Amino acid sequence: MSGTYLGMPSFPKAAHEAVGNTTLRANLRHATHTIRDKRAKAVAELDDWALLREAGKQIKDHTLRHLDTYLVQLEEAVTAAGGVVHWAADADEANRIVTRLVKETGESEVVKVKSMATQEIGLNEALEEAGIAAYETDLAELIVQLGHDRPSHILVPAIHRNRGEIRDIFAKEMGEWGRPAPEGLTDTPAELAEAARLHLREKFLRAKVGISGANFMVAETGTLVVVESEGNGRMCLTLPETLISVVGIEKIVPTWRDLEVFLQTLPRSSTAERMNPYTSMWTGTGDTETADGPRVFHLVLIDNGRTDTLADEVGRQALRCIRCSACLNVCPVYERSGGHAYGSVYPGPIGAILSPQLRGTASEIDASLPYASSLCGACYEVCPVAIDIPEVLVHLREKVADQGGKGHRLEKAAIKAAGWVLDHPGALAAGERVAAKTRNLHPKKLPGPGAGQWTNSRDLPEMPAEPFRDWWKKNRT
């Protein structure tokens, strides 16, 4: 990946600050509880949900095992349909390719469909450095962009904002980016949506270049699929003359029939809908001047750490992810800390296992992400492709611990000392008696940055007056 957000501390430090923001916590609590309650009802409508979940898992696992074969098949199909395929090993190469393709059109602005992949590689910033303006057209992404903010949720990037904050952002910033917000704009949803529609309509009708991601790519036909709820994606995919799609190599499925599974599970898991209002599919380029779709189509396939992730037999589960965000909406840690604390465009439980694999665990923030979980397992229960996130978290914690570091060295020393004591019953019994006799001198909290954090919110249990083994000898022999 292109790196963490500038200046991001480790997750515990960032989360500590976030939990003190009462407005943020209220916004998150309301939004996540609303979405997950609706999702539960939508899922309950399907008697075969468990079978669909297992089918999605098996399709993804099969595809990942044969990824090289299906990527070649995809390239051949896209090329045969009139598209051009580009391969990018990392974020920098992907940004160079897209920047060059936009410059070759002679245009200085592009409209964008919501895309996690372009956020991952920092495409907007790369285009801006090249003098190209990239306009986000998804409502939530527009709010984030106008607010000079960062996304905090996979599905609802502006989930941390309430309606009053959005109204203020529109009123202050829209005029700097294009058509200004109407006078007297209120915070009613209808007025906010209308202000965004009027602002974006100018850009849709003027833009000659569109940039998208894709939810799925079908290897057998070279078809790309975008599912969305607002219609902005359809506008970006059909109106511009040139379309550039930037997609991670793991987003591929073998056949058209495989879409049947995911077009049932994705909308129910993400927006709690039976189907998406807009499901756009395109294959190559339009063959006539009057056909819908672009005259020129480029597909940029990015690796950016995915091949390294694929090599990990446990961690590769993360590549099954279809970006539904269901795991975020049930996670007690995400609900209280928000998405920004994760220092990545992928927040929540899936971000805690995906970002450290794509970026490595050398940085402070990435080394801390596998610990950003209570391991309650709620994320695994709702995942529509059965990613065992707790299993991967524990696996990554082991890797981080093996790297060493002050905290882990102390932990290893403590475990070694405990092992010696437990191997010597006499030493253990003597230690218990000393602890019991000095119990009135024991502190309520532990010192130090490690154990001390655990007792910041809880007291140590009181030591009994005598060890259990001594009590047993007196009362049970």
C-alpha positions in Angstrom: 0.0 0.0 0.0 1.1 3.6 -0.4 1.5 4.1 3.4 -0.4 5.0 6.5 -2.2 8.3 6.9 0.3 11.0 7.6 1.3 11.2 11.3 -1.0 8.4 12.5 0.0 6.9 15.8 -0.6 3.4 16.9 -4.2 2.2 17.2 -4.3 2.4 21.1 -3.2 6.1 21.0 -5.6 7.1 18.2 -8.5 5.2 19.8 -7.9 6.7 23.2 -8.4 10.1 21.7 -11.4 9.0 19.6 -13.4 7.5 22.5 -13.4 10.9 24.2 -15.3 12.4 21.3 -18.9 12.1 22.5 -20.4 13.4 19.2 -18.4 10.8 17.2 -19.5 8.0 19.5 -23.1 9.0 19.2 -23.0 9.2 15.4 -21.3 5.8 15.2 -23.6 4.1 17.7 -26.7 5.3 15.9 -25.5 4.4 12.4 -24.0 1.0 13.1 -26.9 -0.2 15.2 -29.4 0.9 12.5 -27.5 -0.8 9.7 -26.9 -4.1 11.5 -30.5 -4.4 12.7 -31.7 -3.9 9.1 -29.1 -6.4 7.9 -30.3 -9.0 10.3 -33.9 -8.8 9.0 -32.7 -8.9 5.4 -30.6 -12.0 6.0 -33.3 -13.7 7.9 -35.5 -13.6 4.8 -33.3 -16.2 3.1 -33.6 -19.8 4.2 -30.5 -20.8 2.4 -28.2 -18.0 3.8 -25.8 -20.4 5.3 -25.5 -22.2 2.0 -24.9 -19.0 0.1 -22.3 -18.0 2.6 -20.5 -21.3 2.2 -20.8 -21.1 -1.6 -19.2 -17.6 -1.6 -16.4 -18.9 0.5 -15.7 -21.8 -1.8 -15.9 -19.7 -5.0 -13.4 -17.2 -3.5 -11.0 -19.9 -2.2 -11.1 -21.7 -5.6 -10.4 -18.5 -7.4 -7.5 -17.6 -5.1 -5.9 -21.0 -5.6 -6.0 -20.6 -9.4 -5.6 -16.8 -9.5 -2.9 -16.8 -12.2 -5.1 -18.8 -14.6 -8.2 -16.6 -14.1 -6.2 -13.3 -14.4 -4.8 -14.4 -17.8 -8.3 -15.4 -18.9 -9.6 -12.0 -17.8 -7.0 -10.1 -19.7 -7.7 -12.0 -22.9 -11.5 -11.4 -22.5 -11.1 -7.7 -21.8 -8.7 -7.3 -24.7 -11.0 -9.1 -27.1 -13.8 -6.8 -26.1 -11.8 -3.7 -27.0 -10.3 -2.8 -23.6 -6.6 -2.4 -22.6 -5.2 -4.1 -19.5 -2.4 -2.7 -17.5 -0.6 -4.5 -14.6 0.6 -2.5 -11.6 2.9 -4.1 -9.0 2.4 -1.4 -6.4 0.6 1.9 -5.7 3.3 4.1 -7.3 3.1 2.1 -10.6 -0.7 2.2 -10.6 -0.7 6.0 -10.0 1.8 6.5 -12.8 -0.3 4.5 -15.2 -3.6 6.3 -14.4 -1.9 9.7 -14.5 -0.4 9.0 -17.9 -3.7 7.7 -19.3 -5.6 10.8 -18.1 -2.9 13.1 -19.5 -3.1 11.3 -22.9 -6.7 12.4 -23.2 -5.8 16.0 -22.8 -8.2 16.5 -19.9 -7.5 18.0 -16.5 -10.4 16.7 -14.5 -12.1 13.3 -13.9 -15.2 12.0 -12.1 -14.9 9.1 -9.8 -17.1 6.2 -8.7 -16.5 5.2 -5.0 -13.5 3.0 -5.0 -11.5 1.5 -2.1 -8.7 0.6 -4.4 -8.0 4.2 -5.6 -8.1 5.3 -1.9 -5.7 2.6 -1.0 -3.1 3.7 -3.5 -3.7 7.5 -2.9 -4.8 8.1 -6.5 -6.5 11.5 -5.8 -3.4 12.9 -4.3 -1.2 11.6 -7.2 -3.6 13.2 -9.8 -3.6 16.4 -7.9 0.2 16.6 -8.0 -0.1 16.2 -11.8 -2.5 19.0 -12.0 -5.6 16.8 -12.5 -8.7 17.4 -10.4 -10.5 14.2 -9.2 -14.1 14.7 -8.2 -15.8 12.1 -5.9 -19.4 11.6 -6.9 -20.6 9.2 -4.2 -22.6 11.3 -1.7 -20.6 10.1 1.3 -17.3 10.4 -0.5 -18.3 13.9 -1.6 -18.9 14.9 2.0 -15.4 13.5 3.0 -13.7 15.3 0.1 -15.5 18.6 0.6 -14.7 18.4 4.4 -11.0 17.8 3.7 -11.5 14.6 5.8 -10.7 10.9 5.6 -13.2 8.0 5.1 -14.0 6.2 8.3 -16.2 3.3 7.1 -16.0 1.0 4.0 -19.6 1.5 3.0 -20.5 4.8 4.5 -17.3 6.8 4.5 -18.9 9.8 6.3 -20.6 7.8 9.0 -18.8 9.9 11.6 -20.7 13.0 10.4 -24.2 14.0 11.4 -26.6 16.1 9.2 -25.7 19.4 10.8 -22.1 18.9 10.1 -22.8 17.9 6.5 -24.9 21.0 6.0 -22.1 23.2 7.3 -19.6 21.5 5.0 -21.8 21.9 1.9 -22.5 25.6 2.7 -18.8 26.4 3.2 -17.0 24.2 0.6 -19.3 23.5 -2.4 -18.6 26.9 -4.0 -14.9 26.2 -4.0 -15.4 22.9 -6.0 -18.1 23.9 -8.4 -21.8 24.8 -8.0 -22.4 26.3 -4.5 -24.9 25.0 -2.1 -28.4 26.7 -2.3 -29.0 29.7 0.0 -30.7 28.8 3.3 -29.7 25.1 3.1 -31.1 23.1 6.0 -30.0 19.7 7.4 -33.0 17.8 6.1 -31.9 14.7 4.1 -33.9 15.8 1.0 -32.3 19.2 0.8 -28.8 17.9 1.4 -29.3 15.2 -1.3 -30.7 17.9 -3.8 -27.7 20.2 -3.1 -25.4 17.3 -3.9 -27.3 16.3 -7.0 -27.2 19.8 -8.5 -23.5 20.2 -7.6 -22.6 16.9 -9.2 -24.8 17.1 -12.3 -22.5 19.8 -13.8 -19.5 17.5 -13.4 -21.2 14.5 -14.9 -22.3 16.4 -18.0 -18.8 18.0 -18.5 -16.5 15.1 -17.7 -14.7 13.3 -20.5 -12.9 10.8 -18.2 -14.3 8.5 -15.5 -12.4 6.5 -13.0 -13.9 3.5 -11.2 -13.1 0.5 -9.2 -15.1 -2.8 -9.4 -16.9 -5.0 -7.0 -16.3 -8.0 -9.3 -14.6 -9.0 -12.5 -15.8 -12.0 -14.5 -12.9 -13.9 -16.0 -14.9 -15.8 -18.7 -16.3 -12.6 -20.3 -14.1 -9.8 -19.2 -17.1 -8.1 -17.6 -16.7 -5.7 -14.7 -19.4 -5.1 -12.1 -20.2 -2.1 -9.8 -23.1 -2.2 -7.3 -24.3 1.1 -5.8 -27.3 2.9 -4.5 -27.3 6.4 -5.8 -26.9 6.3 -9.6 -23.7 8.3 -9.6 -21.8 5.1 -10.6 -24.0 4.6 -13.6 -23.4 8.2 -14.7 -19.6 7.9 -14.4 -19.6 4.6 -16.2 -21.7 5.6 -19.2 -21.2 9.3 -19.9 -17.4 9.8 -20.1 -15.6 9.0 -23.3 -12.8 7.3 -21.5 -13.2 4.9 -18.5 -10.3 3.8 -16.3 -11.0 1.1 -13.8 -8.5 0.4 -11.0 -9.1 -3.0 -9.4 -7.3 -5.3 -7.0 -6.4 -8.7 -8.5 -8.5 -10.5 -5.9 -11.8 -9.1 -7.1 -12.1 -11.7 -9.9 -14.7 -14.5 -10.1 -14.4 -17.3 -12.7 -17.8 -17.3 -14.4 -20.9 -15.2 -14.9 -22.9 -17.7 -12.9 -20.8 -17.0 -9.8 -22.2 -13.6 -9.6 -25.5 -15.1 -8.6 -24.2 -15.8 -5.1 -22.6 -12.5 -4.5 -25.4 -10.4 -5.9 -27.6 -12.0 -3.2 -25.1 -11.8 -0.2 -23.4 -8.4 -0.9 -26.5 -6.1 -0.8 -28.0 -7.8 2.2 -24.8 -7.7 4.1 -23.9 -4.1 3.2 -27.1 -1.9 2.8 -29.6 -4.5 4.1 -31.3 -4.5 0.6 -32.6 -7.5 -1.3 -30.7 -6.1 -4.3 -28.8 -3.0 -5.2 -30.8 -0.2 -6.8 -28.0 0.0 -9.5 -26.0 -2.9 -10.7 -23.8 -1.8 -13.6 -22.0 -4.2 -15.8 -19.7 -3.4 -18.7 -17.6 -5.4 -21.1 -15.0 -3.6 -23.1 -16.1 -0.6 -25.1 -19.2 0.5 -27.0 -19.1 -0.6 -30.6 -21.0 2.4 -32.0 -21.1 6.2 -31.4 -24.6 5.9 -29.9 -23.9 2.9 -27.6 -23.8 3.4 -23.9 -20.5 3.2 -22.3 -17.0 4.5 -23.0 -15.3 4.7 -26.4 -12.0 3.8 -24.6 -11.6 1.5 -21.7 -8.6 0.8 -19.6 -8.3 -1.8 -16.7 -5.5 -1.3 -14.2 -5.0 -4.5 -12.2 -3.1 -3.8 -8.9 -1.2 -6.2 -6.7 0.1 -3.9 -4.0 0.8 -6.6 -1.4 -1.9 -9.0 -2.5 0.5 -11.7 -3.8 2.4 -11.6 -0.5 -0.9 -12.0 1.4 -1.9 -14.9 -0.9 1.3 -16.7 0.1 0.1 -16.9 3.8 -2.1 -19.9 4.2 -4.0 -18.4 7.2 -3.9 -14.7 6.3 -5.1 -15.2 2.7 -8.7 -15.5 3.9 -8.7 -11.7 4.0 -8.6 -11.7 0.2 -12.1 -13.2 0.1 -13.5 -9.9 1.4 -16.3 -8.4 -0.8 -16.2 -5.0 1.1 -19.7 -5.3 2.6 -18.6 -3.7 5.9 -20.9 -6.0 8.0 -18.0 -6.7 10.3 -17.6 -3.0 11.1 -21.2 -2.6 12.1 -21.1 -5.4 14.8 -17.6 -4.7 16.1 -17.6 -3.2 19.7 -14.1 -1.8 19.1 -15.0 0.0 15.9 -18.2 1.4 17.4 -16.3 3.2 20.1 -13.1 4.1 18.3 -14.3 5.0 14.8 -12.5 4.3 11.5 -9.8 7.0 11.6 -8.0 5.3 14.5 -7.1 2.4 12.2 -4.8 4.6 10.0 -6.0 3.0 6.8 -8.8 3.2 4.2 -9.7 -0.3 5.5 -11.0 0.2 9.1 -12.7 -2.1 11.5 -12.0 -5.9 11.8 -11.3 -6.5 8.1 -8.8 -3.6 8.2 -7.1 -5.0 11.2 -6.2 -8.1 9.2 -5.9 -6.7 5.7 -3.8 -3.6 6.2 -1.0 -5.3 8.1 -0.8 -7.9 5.4 -0.8 -5.5 2.5 1.6 -3.0 4.1 3.6 -5.2 6.4 3.9 -4.8 10.2 7.0 -2.6 10.4 5.2 0.6 11.3 3.8 1.4 14.7 0.2 1.6 13.4 0.4 -1.7 11.4 2.0 -3.6 14.3 -0.8 -2.5 16.6 -3.8 -3.3 14.3 -3.9 -7.1 15.0 -4.5 -6.1 18.7 -7.4 -3.8 17.8 -10.0 -6.5 18.7 -11.6 -8.2 21.7 -11.7 -11.5 19.7 -15.4 -11.7 20.4 -16.0 -13.3 17.0 -19.0 -11.2 16.0 -17.2 -10.2 12.8 -16.9 -13.9 11.7 -20.5 -14.6 12.4 -21.8 -11.9 10.0 -19.1 -12.2 7.3 -20.9 -13.3 4.1 -17.8 -15.2 2.9 -16.9 -16.7 6.3 -13.6 -15.0 6.9 -12.4 -16.2 10.3 -11.1 -12.8 11.3 -10.3 -13.8 14.9 -8.1 -16.6 13.6 -6.2 -14.3 11.4 -5.8 -11.7 14.1 -4.2 -14.3 16.5 -2.0 -15.4 13.6 -0.8 -11.9 12.9 -0.3 -11.2 16.6 2.1 -14.1 16.6 4.0 -12.6 13.7 4.2 -9.2 15.4 5.4 -10.8 18.6 8.2 -12.7 16.7 9.5 -9.3 15.5 10.4 -8.5 19.0 10.3 -5.0 20.5 10.4 -3.8 24.2 6.9 -4.9 25.1 7.2 -8.3 23.5 10.6 -8.9 25.1 9.2 -8.2 28.5 6.3 -10.5 27.8 8.6 -13.3 26.8 10.7 -12.8 29.9 7.5 -12.9 32.1 6.3 -16.1 30.4 9.6 -17.7 30.8 9.7 -16.8 34.6 6.2 -18.0 35.0 7.1 -21.3 33.3 10.0 -21.9 35.7 7.8 -21.1 38.8 5.0 -23.5 37.6 7.6 -26.2 37.1 8.8 -25.9 40.7 5.8 -26.4 43.1 7.8 -25.4 46.2 8.7 -22.1 44.7 5.1 -21.5 43.7 3.8 -22.4 47.2 6.3 -20.1 48.9 5.4 -17.2 46.5 1.7 -17.7 47.2 2.3 -17.5 51.0 4.3 -14.3 50.7 1.7 -12.8 48.5 -1.1 -13.6 51.0 0.8 -12.2 54.0 1.6 -8.9 52.2 -1.8 -8.5 50.7 -2.5 -5.2 52.5 0.5 -3.7 50.8 -0.6 -4.6 47.3 -1.5 -1.6 45.0 -4.9 -1.4 43.3 -3.4 -0.8 39.9 -0.3 -2.1 38.2 2.6 0.2 37.2 4.0 0.5 33.7 2.6 1.2 30.2 1.7 -2.4 29.6 0.0 -3.9 32.6 -0.9 -0.4 33.8 -3.2 0.1 30.8 -5.2 -3.0 31.8 -5.8 -1.7 35.3 -6.7 1.9 34.2 -10.3 0.8 34.0 -10.4 -2.1 36.5 -9.0 -2.9 40.0 -6.9 -5.9 40.7 -8.7 -8.7 42.6 -8.0 -8.9 46.3 -5.6 -11.5 47.4 -7.1 -14.1 49.8 -5.9 -14.4 53.4 -4.2 -17.7 52.6 -3.3 -19.7 49.5 -5.9 -22.3 48.4 -3.5 -25.2 48.8 -2.9 -24.3 52.5 -6.7 -24.0 53.0 -7.2 -27.4 51.4 -4.7 -29.0 53.7 -6.4 -27.7 56.7 -10.0 -28.4 55.7 -9.9 -31.4 53.3 -7.1 -33.8 54.3 
